[in-house]
Amino acid sequence: MSTRRIVLQAVLAFSASIVLAGLPVQAPAADNKVVIVTSFPKDLTGKFKTEFEKHHPGITVEILN
């Protein structure tokens, strides 16, 4: 795996953790959906989406590029 890919994964994981850390203090979403706006490619963000939805079955993730 290239260094650039590792750095991109780390940045995405850090960004996602900041977004997700703020969820409990916000009002619950009516449709139980998390929307992430990113410039990262779908082959990278798809892995995070799949894992998040696996661990949080009632919440769907929509990733906008």
mmCIF file as Biopython writes it, N, C-alpha, C and O atoms, coordinates in Angstrom:
data_model
#
loop_
_atom_site.group_PDB
_atom_site.id
_atom_site.type_symbol
_atom_site.label_atom_id
_atom_site.label_alt_id
_atom_site.label_comp_id
_atom_site.label_asym_id
_atom_site.label_entity_id
_atom_site.label_seq_id
_atom_site.pdbx_PDB_ins_code
_atom_site.Cartn_x
_atom_site.Cartn_y
_atom_site.Cartn_z
_atom_site.occupancy
_atom_site.B_iso_or_equiv
_atom_site.auth_seq_id
_atom_site.auth_asym_id
_atom_site.pdbx_PDB_model_num
ATOM 1   N N  . MET A ? 1  ? 0.860   -1.173 0.000  1.0 0.0 1  A 1 
ATOM 2   C CA . MET A ? 1  ? 0.000   0.000  0.000  1.0 0.0 1  A 1 
ATOM 3   C C  . MET A ? 1  ? 0.906   1.236  0.000  1.0 0.0 1  A 1 
ATOM 4   O O  . MET A ? 1  ? 1.897   1.294  0.728  1.0 0.0 1  A 1 
ATOM 5   N N  . SER A ? 2  ? 0.554   2.198  -0.810 1.0 0.0 2  A 1 
ATOM 6   C CA . SER A ? 2  ? 1.383   3.388  -0.928 1.0 0.0 2  A 1 
ATOM 7   C C  . SER A ? 2  ? 1.197   4.304  0.274  1.0 0.0 2  A 1 
ATOM 8   O O  . SER A ? 2  ? 0.184   4.255  0.971  1.0 0.0 2  A 1 
ATOM 9   N N  . THR A ? 3  ? 2.193   5.131  0.490  1.0 0.0 3  A 1 
ATOM 10  C CA . THR A ? 3  ? 2.149   6.083  1.593  1.0 0.0 3  A 1 
ATOM 11  C C  . THR A ? 3  ? 0.994   7.062  1.413  1.0 0.0 3  A 1 
ATOM 12  O O  . THR A ? 3  ? 0.336   7.435  2.384  1.0 0.0 3  A 1 
ATOM 13  N N  . ARG A ? 4  ? 0.753   7.469  0.194  1.0 0.0 4  A 1 
ATOM 14  C CA . ARG A ? 4  ? -0.330  8.418  -0.075 1.0 0.0 4  A 1 
ATOM 15  C C  . ARG A ? 4  ? -1.688  7.821  0.307  1.0 0.0 4  A 1 
ATOM 16  O O  . ARG A ? 4  ? -2.529  8.502  0.894  1.0 0.0 4  A 1 
ATOM 17  N N  . ARG A ? 5  ? -1.890  6.566  -0.026 1.0 0.0 5  A 1 
ATOM 18  C CA . ARG A ? 5  ? -3.154  5.898  0.297  1.0 0.0 5  A 1 
ATOM 19  C C  . ARG A ? 5  ? -3.332  5.771  1.810  1.0 0.0 5  A 1 
ATOM 20  O O  . ARG A ? 5  ? -4.438  5.945  2.321  1.0 0.0 5  A 1 
ATOM 21  N N  . ILE A ? 6  ? -2.258  5.471  2.520  1.0 0.0 6  A 1 
ATOM 22  C CA . ILE A ? 6  ? -2.316  5.359  3.978  1.0 0.0 6  A 1 
ATOM 23  C C  . ILE A ? 6  ? -2.674  6.714  4.586  1.0 0.0 6  A 1 
ATOM 24  O O  . ILE A ? 6  ? -3.490  6.793  5.504  1.0 0.0 6  A 1 
ATOM 25  N N  . VAL A ? 7  ? -2.070  7.759  4.079  1.0 0.0 7  A 1 
ATOM 26  C CA . VAL A ? 7  ? -2.360  9.108  4.581  1.0 0.0 7  A 1 
ATOM 27  C C  . VAL A ? 7  ? -3.813  9.474  4.293  1.0 0.0 7  A 1 
ATOM 28  O O  . VAL A ? 7  ? -4.484  10.037 5.158  1.0 0.0 7  A 1 
ATOM 29  N N  . LEU A ? 8  ? -4.307  9.166  3.104  1.0 0.0 8  A 1 
ATOM 30  C CA . LEU A ? 8  ? -5.700  9.463  2.763  1.0 0.0 8  A 1 
ATOM 31  C C  . LEU A ? 8  ? -6.662  8.705  3.670  1.0 0.0 8  A 1 
ATOM 32  O O  . LEU A ? 8  ? -7.676  9.257  4.100  1.0 0.0 8  A 1 
ATOM 33  N N  . GLN A ? 9  ? -6.354  7.457  3.959  1.0 0.0 9  A 1 
ATOM 34  C CA . GLN A ? 9  ? -7.213  6.671  4.851  1.0 0.0 9  A 1 
ATOM 35  C C  . GLN A ? 9  ? -7.206  7.253  6.253  1.0 0.0 9  A 1 
ATOM 36  O O  . GLN A ? 9  ? -8.248  7.310  6.906  1.0 0.0 9  A 1 
ATOM 37  N N  . ALA A ? 10 ? -6.046  7.685  6.722  1.0 0.0 10 A 1 
ATOM 38  C CA . ALA A ? 10 ? -5.947  8.275  8.053  1.0 0.0 10 A 1 
ATOM 39  C C  . ALA A ? 10 ? -6.735  9.579  8.123  1.0 0.0 10 A 1 
ATOM 40  O O  . ALA A ? 10 ? -7.429  9.831  9.108  1.0 0.0 10 A 1 
ATOM 41  N N  . VAL A ? 11 ? -6.634  10.399 7.096  1.0 0.0 11 A 1 
ATOM 42  C CA . VAL A ? 11 ? -7.373  11.665 7.071  1.0 0.0 11 A 1 
ATOM 43  C C  . VAL A ? 11 ? -8.873  11.406 7.050  1.0 0.0 11 A 1 
ATOM 44  O O  . VAL A ? 11 ? -9.625  12.068 7.766  1.0 0.0 11 A 1 
ATOM 45  N N  . LEU A ? 12 ? -9.308  10.465 6.249  1.0 0.0 12 A 1 
ATOM 46  C CA . LEU A ? 12 ? -10.735 10.136 6.181  1.0 0.0 12 A 1 
ATOM 47  C C  . LEU A ? 12 ? -11.233 9.590  7.516  1.0 0.0 12 A 1 
ATOM 48  O O  . LEU A ? 12 ? -12.307 9.968  7.983  1.0 0.0 12 A 1 
ATOM 49  N N  . ALA A ? 13 ? -10.457 8.705  8.126  1.0 0.0 13 A 1 
ATOM 50  C CA . ALA A ? 13 ? -10.852 8.144  9.419  1.0 0.0 13 A 1 
ATOM 51  C C  . ALA A ? 13 ? -10.940 9.244  10.473 1.0 0.0 13 A 1 
ATOM 52  O O  . ALA A ? 13 ? -11.873 9.261  11.275 1.0 0.0 13 A 1 
ATOM 53  N N  . PHE A ? 14 ? -9.985  10.152 10.475 1.0 0.0 14 A 1 
ATOM 54  C CA . PHE A ? 14 ? -10.002 11.263 11.430 1.0 0.0 14 A 1 
ATOM 55  C C  . PHE A ? 14 ? -11.210 12.161 11.183 1.0 0.0 14 A 1 
ATOM 56  O O  . PHE A ? 14 ? -11.890 12.557 12.130 1.0 0.0 14 A 1 
ATOM 57  N N  . SER A ? 15 ? -11.480 12.487 9.918  1.0 0.0 15 A 1 
ATOM 58  C CA . SER A ? 15 ? -12.626 13.340 9.588  1.0 0.0 15 A 1 
ATOM 59  C C  . SER A ? 15 ? -13.938 12.682 9.982  1.0 0.0 15 A 1 
ATOM 60  O O  . SER A ? 15 ? -14.826 13.327 10.540 1.0 0.0 15 A 1 
ATOM 61  N N  . ALA A ? 16 ? -14.052 11.404 9.690  1.0 0.0 16 A 1 
ATOM 62  C CA . ALA A ? 16 ? -15.273 10.674 10.047 1.0 0.0 16 A 1 
ATOM 63  C C  . ALA A ? 16 ? -15.453 10.612 11.560 1.0 0.0 16 A 1 
ATOM 64  O O  . ALA A ? 16 ? -16.574 10.720 12.057 1.0 0.0 16 A 1 
ATOM 65  N N  . SER A ? 17 ? -14.358 10.440 12.294 1.0 0.0 17 A 1 
ATOM 66  C CA . SER A ? 17 ? -14.479 10.369 13.753 1.0 0.0 17 A 1 
ATOM 67  C C  . SER A ? 17 ? -14.934 11.704 14.334 1.0 0.0 17 A 1 
ATOM 68  O O  . SER A ? 17 ? -15.681 11.725 15.312 1.0 0.0 17 A 1 
ATOM 69  N N  . ILE A ? 18 ? -14.501 12.808 13.754 1.0 0.0 18 A 1 
ATOM 70  C CA . ILE A ? 18 ? -14.945 14.122 14.229 1.0 0.0 18 A 1 
ATOM 71  C C  . ILE A ? 18 ? -16.437 14.294 13.959 1.0 0.0 18 A 1 
ATOM 72  O O  . ILE A ? 18 ? -17.180 14.755 14.825 1.0 0.0 18 A 1 
ATOM 73  N N  . VAL A ? 19 ? -16.868 13.928 12.773 1.0 0.0 19 A 1 
ATOM 74  C CA . VAL A ? 19 ? -18.286 14.033 12.428 1.0 0.0 19 A 1 
ATOM 75  C C  . VAL A ? 19 ? -19.118 13.144 13.337 1.0 0.0 19 A 1 
ATOM 76  O O  . VAL A ? 19 ? -20.141 13.577 13.869 1.0 0.0 19 A 1 
ATOM 77  N N  . LEU A ? 20 ? -18.687 11.914 13.516 1.0 0.0 20 A 1 
ATOM 78  C CA . LEU A ? 20 ? -19.452 10.962 14.311 1.0 0.0 20 A 1 
ATOM 79  C C  . LEU A ? 20 ? -19.418 11.291 15.798 1.0 0.0 20 A 1 
ATOM 80  O O  . LEU A ? 20 ? -20.360 10.963 16.520 1.0 0.0 20 A 1 
ATOM 81  N N  . ALA A ? 21 ? -18.363 11.928 16.264 1.0 0.0 21 A 1 
ATOM 82  C CA . ALA A ? 21 ? -18.281 12.315 17.671 1.0 0.0 21 A 1 
ATOM 83  C C  . ALA A ? 21 ? -19.343 13.357 18.010 1.0 0.0 21 A 1 
ATOM 84  O O  . ALA A ? 21 ? -19.799 13.422 19.151 1.0 0.0 21 A 1 
ATOM 85  N N  . GLY A ? 22 ? -19.733 14.155 17.054 1.0 0.0 22 A 1 
ATOM 86  C CA . GLY A ? 22 ? -20.728 15.188 17.283 1.0 0.0 22 A 1 
ATOM 87  C C  . GLY A ? 22 ? -22.159 14.705 17.202 1.0 0.0 22 A 1 
ATOM 88  O O  . GLY A ? 22 ? -23.073 15.445 17.564 1.0 0.0 22 A 1 
ATOM 89  N N  . LEU A ? 23 ? -22.381 13.499 16.743 1.0 0.0 23 A 1 
ATOM 90  C CA . LEU A ? 23 ? -23.748 13.008 16.575 1.0 0.0 23 A 1 
ATOM 91  C C  . LEU A ? 23 ? -24.551 12.922 17.874 1.0 0.0 23 A 1 
ATOM 92  O O  . LEU A ? 23 ? -25.708 13.341 17.875 1.0 0.0 23 A 1 
ATOM 93  N N  . PRO A ? 24 ? -24.008 12.405 18.975 1.0 0.0 24 A 1 
ATOM 94  C CA . PRO A ? 24 ? -24.825 12.257 20.176 1.0 0.0 24 A 1 
ATOM 95  C C  . PRO A ? 24 ? -25.345 13.579 20.756 1.0 0.0 24 A 1 
ATOM 96  O O  . PRO A ? 24 ? -26.390 13.588 21.407 1.0 0.0 24 A 1 
ATOM 97  N N  . VAL A ? 25 ? -24.647 14.681 20.537 1.0 0.0 25 A 1 
ATOM 98  C CA . VAL A ? 25 ? -25.079 15.951 21.104 1.0 0.0 25 A 1 
ATOM 99  C C  . VAL A ? 25 ? -26.088 16.676 20.215 1.0 0.0 25 A 1 
ATOM 100 O O  . VAL A ? 25 ? -26.664 17.682 20.629 1.0 0.0 25 A 1 
ATOM 101 N N  . GLN A ? 26 ? -26.302 16.185 19.021 1.0 0.0 26 A 1 
ATOM 102 C CA . GLN A ? 26 ? -27.267 16.803 18.125 1.0 0.0 26 A 1 
ATOM 103 C C  . GLN A ? 26 ? -28.626 16.134 18.296 1.0 0.0 26 A 1 
ATOM 104 O O  . GLN A ? 26 ? -28.733 15.025 18.819 1.0 0.0 26 A 1 
ATOM 105 N N  . ALA A ? 27 ? -29.635 16.823 17.851 1.0 0.0 27 A 1 
ATOM 106 C CA . ALA A ? 27 ? -30.978 16.239 17.885 1.0 0.0 27 A 1 
ATOM 107 C C  . ALA A ? 27 ? -31.003 15.023 16.964 1.0 0.0 27 A 1 
ATOM 108 O O  . ALA A ? 27 ? -30.362 15.030 15.914 1.0 0.0 27 A 1 
ATOM 109 N N  . PRO A ? 28 ? -31.730 13.993 17.345 1.0 0.0 28 A 1 
ATOM 110 C CA . PRO A ? 28 ? -31.774 12.807 16.501 1.0 0.0 28 A 1 
ATOM 111 C C  . PRO A ? 28 ? -32.376 13.116 15.123 1.0 0.0 28 A 1 
ATOM 112 O O  . PRO A ? 28 ? -33.340 13.871 15.003 1.0 0.0 28 A 1 
ATOM 113 N N  . ALA A ? 29 ? -31.794 12.526 14.117 1.0 0.0 29 A 1 
ATOM 114 C CA . ALA A ? 29 ? -32.273 12.731 12.754 1.0 0.0 29 A 1 
ATOM 115 C C  . ALA A ? 29 ? -33.572 11.969 12.538 1.0 0.0 29 A 1 
ATOM 116 O O  . ALA A ? 29 ? -33.737 10.853 13.030 1.0 0.0 29 A 1 
ATOM 117 N N  . ALA A ? 30 ? -34.478 12.570 11.812 1.0 0.0 30 A 1 
ATOM 118 C CA . ALA A ? 30 ? -35.768 11.942 11.565 1.0 0.0 30 A 1 
ATOM 119 C C  . ALA A ? 30 ? -35.630 10.704 10.678 1.0 0.0 30 A 1 
ATOM 120 O O  . ALA A ? 30 ? -36.387 9.745  10.831 1.0 0.0 30 A 1 
ATOM 121 N N  . ASP A ? 31 ? -34.673 10.720 9.758  1.0 0.0 31 A 1 
ATOM 122 C CA . ASP A ? 31 ? -34.534 9.590  8.845  1.0 0.0 31 A 1 
ATOM 123 C C  . ASP A ? 31 ? -33.324 8.715  9.155  1.0 0.0 31 A 1 
ATOM 124 O O  . ASP A ? 31 ? -33.016 7.806  8.384  1.0 0.0 31 A 1 
ATOM 125 N N  . ASN A ? 32 ? -32.633 8.966  10.266 1.0 0.0 32 A 1 
ATOM 126 C CA . ASN A ? 32 ? -31.479 8.156  10.689 1.0 0.0 32 A 1 
ATOM 127 C C  . ASN A ? 32 ? -30.451 8.003  9.572  1.0 0.0 32 A 1 
ATOM 128 O O  . ASN A ? 32 ? -30.048 6.891  9.230  1.0 0.0 32 A 1 
ATOM 129 N N  . LYS A ? 33 ? -30.034 9.138  9.010  1.0 0.0 33 A 1 
ATOM 130 C CA . LYS A ? 33 ? -29.082 9.128  7.904  1.0 0.0 33 A 1 
ATOM 131 C C  . LYS A ? 33 ? -27.937 10.080 8.218  1.0 0.0 33 A 1 
ATOM 132 O O  . LYS A ? 33 ? -28.145 11.179 8.733  1.0 0.0 33 A 1 
ATOM 133 N N  . VAL A ? 34 ? -26.724 9.640  7.899  1.0 0.0 34 A 1 
ATOM 134 C CA . VAL A ? 34 ? -25.538 10.476 8.009  1.0 0.0 34 A 1 
ATOM 135 C C  . VAL A ? 34 ? -25.103 10.802 6.592  1.0 0.0 34 A 1 
ATOM 136 O O  . VAL A ? 34 ? -24.930 9.903  5.769  1.0 0.0 34 A 1 
ATOM 137 N N  . VAL A ? 35 ? -24.926 12.089 6.304  1.0 0.0 35 A 1 
ATOM 138 C CA . VAL A ? 35 ? -24.481 12.513 4.977  1.0 0.0 35 A 1 
ATOM 139 C C  . VAL A ? 35 ? -23.067 13.068 5.108  1.0 0.0 35 A 1 
ATOM 140 O O  . VAL A ? 35 ? -22.812 13.974 5.902  1.0 0.0 35 A 1 
ATOM 141 N N  . ILE A ? 36 ? -22.158 12.513 4.323  1.0 0.0 36 A 1 
ATOM 142 C CA . ILE A ? 36 ? -20.760 12.941 4.343  1.0 0.0 36 A 1 
ATOM 143 C C  . ILE A ? 36 ? -20.423 13.503 2.968  1.0 0.0 36 A 1 
ATOM 144 O O  . ILE A ? 36 ? -20.646 12.851 1.948  1.0 0.0 36 A 1 
ATOM 145 N N  . VAL A ? 37 ? -19.885 14.719 2.951  1.0 0.0 37 A 1 
ATOM 146 C CA . VAL A ? 37 ? -19.446 15.343 1.701  1.0 0.0 37 A 1 
ATOM 147 C C  . VAL A ? 37 ? -17.927 15.247 1.671  1.0 0.0 37 A 1 
ATOM 148 O O  . VAL A ? 37 ? -17.255 15.731 2.581  1.0 0.0 37 A 1 
ATOM 149 N N  . THR A ? 38 ? -17.386 14.627 0.629  1.0 0.0 38 A 1 
ATOM 150 C CA . THR A ? 38 ? -15.951 14.397 0.552  1.0 0.0 38 A 1 
ATOM 151 C C  . THR A ? 38 ? -15.472 14.403 -0.887 1.0 0.0 38 A 1 
ATOM 152 O O  . THR A ? 38 ? -16.262 14.255 -1.820 1.0 0.0 38 A 1 
ATOM 153 N N  . SER A ? 39 ? -14.188 14.575 -1.055 1.0 0.0 39 A 1 
ATOM 154 C CA . SER A ? 39 ? -13.594 14.473 -2.385 1.0 0.0 39 A 1 
ATOM 155 C C  . SER A ? 39 ? -12.843 13.152 -2.546 1.0 0.0 39 A 1 
ATOM 156 O O  . SER A ? 39 ? -12.246 12.902 -3.593 1.0 0.0 39 A 1 
ATOM 157 N N  . PHE A ? 40 ? -12.870 12.304 -1.515 1.0 0.0 40 A 1 
ATOM 158 C CA . PHE A ? 40 ? -12.190 11.014 -1.597 1.0 0.0 40 A 1 
ATOM 159 C C  . PHE A ? 40 ? -12.931 10.089 -2.555 1.0 0.0 40 A 1 
ATOM 160 O O  . PHE A ? 40 ? -14.146 10.208 -2.711 1.0 0.0 40 A 1 
ATOM 161 N N  . PRO A ? 41 ? -12.212 9.165  -3.202 1.0 0.0 41 A 1 
ATOM 162 C CA . PRO A ? 41 ? -12.848 8.257  -4.159 1.0 0.0 41 A 1 
ATOM 163 C C  . PRO A ? 41 ? -13.762 7.241  -3.479 1.0 0.0 41 A 1 
ATOM 164 O O  . PRO A ? 41 ? -13.585 6.909  -2.307 1.0 0.0 41 A 1 
ATOM 165 N N  . LYS A ? 42 ? -14.741 6.756  -4.238 1.0 0.0 42 A 1 
ATOM 166 C CA . LYS A ? 42 ? -15.730 5.818  -3.687 1.0 0.0 42 A 1 
ATOM 167 C C  . LYS A ? 42 ? -15.111 4.501  -3.240 1.0 0.0 42 A 1 
ATOM 168 O O  . LYS A ? 42 ? -15.614 3.876  -2.305 1.0 0.0 42 A 1 
ATOM 169 N N  . ASP A ? 43 ? -14.026 4.062  -3.887 1.0 0.0 43 A 1 
ATOM 170 C CA . ASP A ? 43 ? -13.417 2.801  -3.461 1.0 0.0 43 A 1 
ATOM 171 C C  . ASP A ? 43 ? -12.825 2.909  -2.059 1.0 0.0 43 A 1 
ATOM 172 O O  . ASP A ? 43 ? -12.677 1.898  -1.373 1.0 0.0 43 A 1 
ATOM 173 N N  . LEU A ? 44 ? -12.489 4.104  -1.633 1.0 0.0 44 A 1 
ATOM 174 C CA . LEU A ? 44 ? -11.973 4.321  -0.277 1.0 0.0 44 A 1 
ATOM 175 C C  . LEU A ? 44 ? -13.120 4.554  0.710  1.0 0.0 44 A 1 
ATOM 176 O O  . LEU A ? 44 ? -13.157 3.931  1.771  1.0 0.0 44 A 1 
ATOM 177 N N  . THR A ? 45 ? -14.038 5.431  0.374  1.0 0.0 45 A 1 
ATOM 178 C CA . THR A ? 45 ? -15.117 5.764  1.305  1.0 0.0 45 A 1 
ATOM 179 C C  . THR A ? 45 ? -16.135 4.642  1.444  1.0 0.0 45 A 1 
ATOM 180 O O  . THR A ? 45 ? -16.808 4.534  2.468  1.0 0.0 45 A 1 
ATOM 181 N N  . GLY A ? 46 ? -16.248 3.813  0.424  1.0 0.0 46 A 1 
ATOM 182 C CA . GLY A ? 46 ? -17.199 2.705  0.478  1.0 0.0 46 A 1 
ATOM 183 C C  . GLY A ? 46 ? -16.904 1.738  1.614  1.0 0.0 46 A 1 
ATOM 184 O O  . GLY A ? 46 ? -17.827 1.185  2.213  1.0 0.0 46 A 1 
ATOM 185 N N  . LYS A ? 47 ? -15.638 1.530  1.912  1.0 0.0 47 A 1 
ATOM 186 C CA . LYS A ? 47 ? -15.246 0.636  3.000  1.0 0.0 47 A 1 
ATOM 187 C C  . LYS A ? 47 ? -15.715 1.185  4.343  1.0 0.0 47 A 1 
ATOM 188 O O  . LYS A ? 47 ? -16.232 0.442  5.178  1.0 0.0 47 A 1 
ATOM 189 N N  . PHE A ? 48 ? -15.535 2.478  4.547  1.0 0.0 48 A 1 
ATOM 190 C CA . PHE A ? 48 ? -15.966 3.098  5.799  1.0 0.0 48 A 1 
ATOM 191 C C  . PHE A ? 48 ? -17.486 3.067  5.920  1.0 0.0 48 A 1 
ATOM 192 O O  . PHE A ? 48 ? -18.027 2.815  6.997  1.0 0.0 48 A 1 
ATOM 193 N N  . LYS A ? 49 ? -18.171 3.327  4.803  1.0 0.0 49 A 1 
ATOM 194 C CA . LYS A ? 49 ? -19.632 3.304  4.791  1.0 0.0 49 A 1 
ATOM 195 C C  . LYS A ? 49 ? -20.146 1.920  5.178  1.0 0.0 49 A 1 
ATOM 196 O O  . LYS A ? 49 ? -21.033 1.789  6.021  1.0 0.0 49 A 1 
ATOM 197 N N  . THR A ? 50 ? -19.584 0.901  4.559  1.0 0.0 50 A 1 
ATOM 198 C CA . THR A ? 50 ? -20.013 -0.470 4.827  1.0 0.0 50 A 1 
ATOM 199 C C  . THR A ? 50 ? -19.793 -0.852 6.287  1.0 0.0 50 A 1 
ATOM 200 O O  . THR A ? 50 ? -20.683 -1.421 6.920  1.0 0.0 50 A 1 
ATOM 201 N N  . GLU A ? 51 ? -18.624 -0.545 6.820  1.0 0.0 51 A 1 
ATOM 202 C CA . GLU A ? 51 ? -18.323 -0.897 8.208  1.0 0.0 51 A 1 
ATOM 203 C C  . GLU A ? 51 ? -19.196 -0.120 9.188  1.0 0.0 51 A 1 
ATOM 204 O O  . GLU A ? 51 ? -19.674 -0.685 10.172 1.0 0.0 51 A 1 
ATOM 205 N N  . PHE A ? 52 ? -19.408 1.164  8.930  1.0 0.0 52 A 1 
ATOM 206 C CA . PHE A ? 52 ? -20.248 1.957  9.825  1.0 0.0 52 A 1 
ATOM 207 C C  . PHE A ? 52 ? -21.665 1.410  9.854  1.0 0.0 52 A 1 
ATOM 208 O O  . PHE A ? 52 ? -22.253 1.252  10.924 1.0 0.0 52 A 1 
ATOM 209 N N  . GLU A ? 53 ? -22.213 1.121  8.681  1.0 0.0 53 A 1 
ATOM 210 C CA . GLU A ? 53 ? -23.581 0.607  8.620  1.0 0.0 53 A 1 
ATOM 211 C C  . GLU A ? 53 ? -23.688 -0.786 9.236  1.0 0.0 53 A 1 
ATOM 212 O O  . GLU A ? 53 ? -24.742 -1.154 9.754  1.0 0.0 53 A 1 
ATOM 213 N N  . LYS A ? 54 ? -22.619 -1.554 9.185  1.0 0.0 54 A 1 
ATOM 214 C CA . LYS A ? 54 ? -22.621 -2.874 9.810  1.0 0.0 54 A 1 
ATOM 215 C C  . LYS A ? 54 ? -22.698 -2.742 11.337 1.0 0.0 54 A 1 
ATOM 216 O O  . LYS A ? 54 ? -23.395 -3.515 11.994 1.0 0.0 54 A 1 
ATOM 217 N N  . HIS A ? 55 ? -21.986 -1.767 11.893 1.0 0.0 55 A 1 
ATOM 218 C CA . HIS A ? 55 ? -21.944 -1.579 13.344 1.0 0.0 55 A 1 
ATOM 219 C C  . HIS A ? 55 ? -23.111 -0.743 13.871 1.0 0.0 55 A 1 
ATOM 220 O O  . HIS A ? 55 ? -23.384 -0.752 15.071 1.0 0.0 55 A 1 
ATOM 221 N N  . HIS A ? 56 ? -23.796 -0.027 12.991 1.0 0.0 56 A 1 
ATOM 222 C CA . HIS A ? 56 ? -24.948 0.802  13.358 1.0 0.0 56 A 1 
ATOM 223 C C  . HIS A ? 56 ? -26.099 0.499  12.390 1.0 0.0 56 A 1 
ATOM 224 O O  . HIS A ? 56 ? -26.372 1.287  11.484 1.0 0.0 56 A 1 
ATOM 225 N N  . PRO A ? 57 ? -26.769 -0.636 12.581 1.0 0.0 57 A 1 
ATOM 226 C CA . PRO A ? 57 ? -27.749 -1.102 11.594 1.0 0.0 57 A 1 
ATOM 227 C C  . PRO A ? 57 ? -28.919 -0.157 11.342 1.0 0.0 57 A 1 
ATOM 228 O O  . PRO A ? 57 ? -29.518 -0.222 10.268 1.0 0.0 57 A 1 
ATOM 229 N N  . GLY A ? 58 ? -29.267 0.708  12.270 1.0 0.0 58 A 1 
ATOM 230 C CA . GLY A ? 58 ? -30.406 1.591  12.073 1.0 0.0 58 A 1 
ATOM 231 C C  . GLY A ? 58 ? -30.068 2.889  11.358 1.0 0.0 58 A 1 
ATOM 232 O O  . GLY A ? 58 ? -30.954 3.704  11.099 1.0 0.0 58 A 1 
ATOM 233 N N  . ILE A ? 59 ? -28.787 3.089  11.035 1.0 0.0 59 A 1 
ATOM 234 C CA . ILE A ? 59 ? -28.350 4.354  10.420 1.0 0.0 59 A 1 
ATOM 235 C C  . ILE A ? 59 ? -27.762 4.062  9.047  1.0 0.0 59 A 1 
ATOM 236 O O  . ILE A ? 59 ? -26.943 3.156  8.889  1.0 0.0 59 A 1 
ATOM 237 N N  . THR A ? 60 ? -28.186 4.835  8.063  1.0 0.0 60 A 1 
ATOM 238 C CA . THR A ? 60 ? -27.606 4.710  6.721  1.0 0.0 60 A 1 
ATOM 239 C C  . THR A ? 60 ? -26.659 5.869  6.466  1.0 0.0 60 A 1 
ATOM 240 O O  . THR A ? 60 ? -26.817 6.955  7.022  1.0 0.0 60 A 1 
ATOM 241 N N  . VAL A ? 61 ? -25.679 5.622  5.623  1.0 0.0 61 A 1 
ATOM 242 C CA . VAL A ? 61 ? -24.675 6.629  5.291  1.0 0.0 61 A 1 
ATOM 243 C C  . VAL A ? 61 ? -24.809 6.970  3.815  1.0 0.0 61 A 1 
ATOM 244 O O  . VAL A ? 61 ? -24.861 6.088  2.959  1.0 0.0 61 A 1 
ATOM 245 N N  . GLU A ? 62 ? -24.865 8.258  3.537  1.0 0.0 62 A 1 
ATOM 246 C CA . GLU A ? 62 ? -24.874 8.737  2.150  1.0 0.0 62 A 1 
ATOM 247 C C  . GLU A ? 62 ? -23.596 9.546  1.947  1.0 0.0 62 A 1 
ATOM 248 O O  . GLU A ? 62 ? -23.344 10.509 2.671  1.0 0.0 62 A 1 
ATOM 249 N N  . ILE A ? 63 ? -22.803 9.158  0.974  1.0 0.0 63 A 1 
ATOM 250 C CA . ILE A ? 63 ? -21.547 9.853  0.715  1.0 0.0 63 A 1 
ATOM 251 C C  . ILE A ? 63 ? -21.684 10.620 -0.590 1.0 0.0 63 A 1 
ATOM 252 O O  . ILE A ? 63 ? -21.948 10.042 -1.645 1.0 0.0 63 A 1 
ATOM 253 N N  . LEU A ? 64 ? -21.503 11.916 -0.500 1.0 0.0 64 A 1 
ATOM 254 C CA . LEU A ? 64 ? -21.587 12.800 -1.670 1.0 0.0 64 A 1 
ATOM 255 C C  . LEU A ? 64 ? -20.189 13.215 -2.092 1.0 0.0 64 A 1 
ATOM 256 O O  . LEU A ? 64 ? -19.417 13.734 -1.286 1.0 0.0 64 A 1 
ATOM 257 N N  . ASN A ? 65 ? -19.867 12.985 -3.350 1.0 0.0 65 A 1 
ATOM 258 C CA . ASN A ? 65 ? -18.549 13.389 -3.864 1.0 0.0 65 A 1 
ATOM 259 C C  . ASN A ? 65 ? -18.666 14.706 -4.581 1.0 0.0 65 A 1 
ATOM 260 O O  . ASN A ? 65 ? -17.671 15.223 -5.089 1.0 0.0 65 A 1 
#
